[in-house]
Amino acid sequence: MTKCPRCFSVLGDDHYAWIVDPRVAGVPRYADAAASAYYGAAVTSPPVYDAKRPPGYRGRLHTAADASAAMNGLPVVEICPVCHFELPGGWRQGQAVCIAMAGARATGKSIYIAVLIKQMELLCETLSVSMSPTTQASAQAYAVNYEQPLYVQRGLIPPTPTVRTQASPQREPLIFSVGAWLGVPSFVVLRDVAGEDLEAGNTYAPHFRFFADADAVFFMFDPLRVKGVRDQLQDLLPAPSSTGGDPRSVLSNVMLAVGAGRPKLAVIVSKFDALRALRDVEGSDWSYVMSNSGASYLRDSSANRQYDDADGQLLHEEVRSLLLRLQGGSVVTAVEHPATGEPLPHRYFAVSALGQTPDGNRLNVRGIAPFRCTDPLRWVTSSFGVL
């Protein structure tokens, strides 16, 4: 079984749904309450054909052919029976690793996604597997919202719009095929949420329910939000151009969205290049900490052909210690001793998507030099036997 790439619900063999192919001309469309709830905006859809297995019934369920026959012979496409998202062809025969991105405003989630996809392409090339967008919508969304501003225009990516103002491509998941592993077509699905929405705390809405069914949540923590770090770097780095909310509050809202779910939780210290700049602060305790050449957080092992779990565990302990020194003890406590009493499986990471501090709203003239960006992803995918 796999999951829907929008709502992350498990697609079992007891419930199927189809709609008339939306590309057929002249097909009437109707208000779709299920699709609207999970999309976060009004949606109209062609007629829906739903096939659900009755309790105790083990016989044959209706098929796409039955759905087409019921729709006067018109072609049909399969949709998620929960949120009515159109499933890519052959989706149920593969496995999807579904990841939800989270963090306060200005933590660098969008830039991280843009760079992560490029790093995944390089990794897949190293592993001799093919990677490509699974849908045209994913290809367009990545090209327009991530690749064009960062890699073509050499500028920074604008903040993710709130769910109230997002254009339709930004509401769609990014779905990428990463080849066949053990004979099973495999996919990585990324869903981003505006930091402003997570700070607002309205995570009970249906369009946030995917957090509960995600395979992993990537929670990004910006060290420049810590006043002590900013003060020591004020002569080395420009002041942050925008401010985000309290990471503790955002993490609390994320945990509320997860609810009874059990995703892995990757706590990611982003913009790690800023911390590495502390090496140049003479006479500082941080200068000593960040000059330790034996530290795992100063080595990049992300190009290895296999995820090194021992290195990951060492990095976990080192970054945990850094978070405590960064006055992030409340975040560590929220992760390890949540109000539910049941901590999620978690690991701490350090990444730098750009590798250099931007010059205003432009990339640094030295370009992009990613650091450990694939570590969180490979921690998750390796448990599926992927990447």
N, C-alpha and C positions, 0 to 999 in steps of 0.2 A: 504494500500500500504506500501511496505517496500523499502529498498534501496539496491543497489549493494554493496557488502562488499569490493570491490576494488576501484571503482571510486565514490562511494557514490551517484550515480544518482538514482533518484526515479524510481522505476519499476512500471510504470503505466500499465493499462490493454489495451493499444492501440498499444503495440509494444512488440513482443516476438522474440527470436532467439534460434536456436538449432545448434549443430554440431554433426557429427557422434562421438559416444563415442570414445575418444582417446585411450582407452584400447583395442579396437578391432584391432587385428593383420592385418597388410597389408593395412591399410587405408592410402591413399595418403595425404600428408600435403602440404599446400601452404603458402606463405608469407601472414601474416595477418596484414594489415596496422593499423587497429583500435586497435588490441591487442598490437601491438608493441609500438604505441604512448602512451598508458596508462600504459604499463609495464615498459617503459624506456629502452627497449632493443629489439632486433629482436625476433619475435615470429612467429612460423609456426603453423597452425591449420588445422584440417580436414575440409572438405567442410561445409559451413555455410548455414543454411536455415533461412531466415528472413521473418517474418510476421508482417506487419505494417497496422494499420487500416487507410483506406483512409478518408479524411475529409468528415464529414457528414454521414459516414457509421456506422450503429449500429448493423449490423448483426453478424453472427458467424465468428470469426477469425480462421485461421488454428491452429491446435493443434500439439502436439508431434507426434501423429499418422500420421498426414498429412506429417510432416517433415520426419518421418521414411519411409513412402511410397515413398516420392520423392528421398530418398537416397537408393533406391533398397532394402528396408526392413531392413536395418541395424539399430541397436539400436542408439538412439540419447540421448544427455543430453542437458538440457537448459543452456544457457549462457546469460550474460547481453547483451542486444542489443546495448549498447553503447561501452563498453570496451572489450567485449567478454570473461569476466571472467566466469569460470564454476560455476554455482550456486549450493550450496548444495541442496540435495533433500528436497522438500517441502518448499523451502525458501520463496516463495511468500506468503505462508499462515501464516508466522510469522511477527514479527516486530524486526527491528535491530536498536540499538542505536550505531551510528557510531562516533568514536572519533579520531581526528588527534592529534598526539603528536608533540610539537614544542619546540624549545629552542636552545640556542647556544651550542657549544661543551662543554663537561665536566659539564653539568648541572645535570647529573644523570638521564636522561630519561630512559635509558635501565634498570638501576637498579630499578628505580621506577616501570617500567612495570613488571619486574620479581617479585617484592614484591607485587604489586597490585593484580596480578593473585592469589597468595597464600592467600592474605587477602580476596579476593572475594570468594574463596573456603570456607574459614572459615565462612564468612557472610552467604553464601548460606546454609551451614550446620546449622547455627543458625536459619535460616528462614525455614528450612525443605524443601528446594528445591534442585534439582540436578543441578550441574554445570559440564560441560565437554567440551573438544574441539569439535567443530562442524565438522572439517575436519582433515584428517590425516596430511595434510600439516601444519595445525595450531599446532597440537600435536607435530610434529617433530620440527617445528621452535621454539616453546617455550622450549622444552626439550633441544635442542642443543644450542640455542643462549642465553637462559636466565637461565633456571634451572640448567643445568650442571655446568657452570662456577661459579655460585653464591652459590647454595645450595649443590652441590656435591663436587666441587673442593675447595670451600670456598675462592674463589678469587673474584676479581672484573670483571665486564663484559667489554670486549673491546669496544671501541667506535663503533657506527654504521657506517659501510662503506658507502662511498658516492655512489650515484646511479650509477656512472660509474663503480664501482668495486664490487658491491654487488653480492653475490651468489643468485641463484634463491629463496631459502627459505626465505631470508631476504627481498625480494621484496613482499612477500605475506602478506596479512592482518592476524592478529591474531583474530580468530572467536571463540567465546565461547557461548555455550547455557547456559542460566541461568534459565531454567525451564519455565513453563507456568504461565502467569499472566493474570488474568481475562479470562482464557481459551485460551489465545493466546501464542504460542511458542515465546519466547523472546531470543534475542541474543545481546551480546556486541562485537563490532568490534573495534580493536585498530590498527592504522597505525602509524608507527614511520618514521621519516625523519632524516637523518644525519644532525647534527648541521652545518657541513661544507657546505652542500648543501644550507641550509637556510641562512648561512652567505654570500654565493656566490651571492644569490639574483636572480638566474634564476628560479623564481617560476612561470613563464608564460608557461612553458612546460606542455603538457597534463598530464604527470604523477604526477603533483602537483595540478591538478584541483579538486581533492577530498576535498581540504580545503574549497572550496566554498560551497560544498553540505554537509559538516559534520554537525552533530547535535551539536558537541562541539569541540573546540580547547583547548587543555591543553598546556599553555605556561609556561615553567619552568624558574625560575629566581634564579640563584645561589648567595646567599649573600656573598660568599667568593670572588666574582668578584669585590666587593666594597673595595677599598684600605683602607678606615678607619676601616672597620671591620677586615680585614686581619692584619692590624697593631696592633690592640688591642689583637688579638688572637695569635700573632706570638710565644709567649712562652707557649701557651696551646695546639696548634694544629700544626701538620706538614704543611709545605707549600704545596699548591695544586700541584699535579704532572703534570697537564696540564692546559693550558689556553684556554679559549673560546673567541668568538667574543663579540662585544658590544651588550648587550641585547636590547638596543634601536634600533639598526640597524636590528637585527634579527626580532624583533616585527614588524618593518616597513615592512620587506619583507613578513612576515606572513600575515599582513593586505592586502598587494598587492595580495597575493595568494587567500585570501578570497574574494576579490573584492566585488561584489554585494551580496554575500552570507550573511546569517544572523545566523551563528552558535552562541551558547553560548561560551563565552570566560572565561576560568578558568585561572587566573594568580596565579601561584603556586610558593611560596617561598620554594625551595627545600633545602635539607641538614639543616633542621631547628635545628638539634642537635648542629650545630656549633654556632648558635645564643644563644642557651640555655647555652653554655659554657661561655658566657659573664657574667653569674652570678658570676663567680669566679674571675673576674677582679676587684680587690679591688679599691675603689675610683672612679670607672667609672660610668658615667651616665647610661651606658648600664646595669651595674650590678643592679641598682635600677629597671630599666624597666623589665629586665628578671627575677626578683625575686618577681614579683607581683603575688602572689598565686591565686588571683581572676581572672587573665586574662584567657580568653577563649583559647588563643594559648598555654597555659600550661596544658590544660585538653584535654583528648582524649575521645570523645563521639562516635567514629566510630563504636563501637560494639553495639550501640542501634539498636533495631529491626526496627525502622523507622528513616529516615533522619530528624534531628531536624533543621527545617528551621530557627527558631529563634536563635538557637546557631550559625547556619551558617551565619546569618546576623551580629551577634555580632563579630564573627571571621573575617568577611569581613572588618568591620570597624577597628578592631585592626591591622590586617595585612596591611591594607592601610596606617595606621599611621606608622607602622614599615617601610614600603617601603619608605615613605617620610624621615624618620630618616636615612635610609640606603643610602641616596642620590639617591634614585630611583624615584625622582619626575618626571623625563622625561618619565619614563615608565608609571607612573600613568597618566600623561597628554596624552600620546599616546593612552592609553586605554579609557580614559574618554572624551577626546576631539580630536578624530582622524581627519585627513585631510579631510575625507569624510563628516564630520559634523554630522554623524550618528553613535554614539557609539554602539557597540554590547552589548547585555545583558551580564553582566560580574559579576564576584565575585572573591574575593581574598582568597587565602588559604595558609596554612603553613603545610608542610609535612616533615617527615624524614623517608626515606625508611629503612635505616640501624639502626638508633638510636644511633650509636656510630661511631666515626671517624675511618676509616680503618687504619690498620697498613701497610703502603706502599700499595702494591697491594694485600694484604690479608685482610680478614675480621677481625675485632676486636675480640679478644679472648672471649669477652662477648657475641658474636653472633649477631643475628639480632633482633632488637626490634622496629618494625614499629610504627610510630606515625601519626595518622590522614590520612593515605594513601587513604582510600576509600571516604573521604569527597567530593573531586571534582567529582568522579564518581557518587555518590549517589545524588548530587545536580542535575546532568543531568538526571539520570535514574528515579528519583522520579517523574519527570514531565511526564514520560511515564507510571507511575503506576508500575514501576519495581524496585525491591530491596529497 
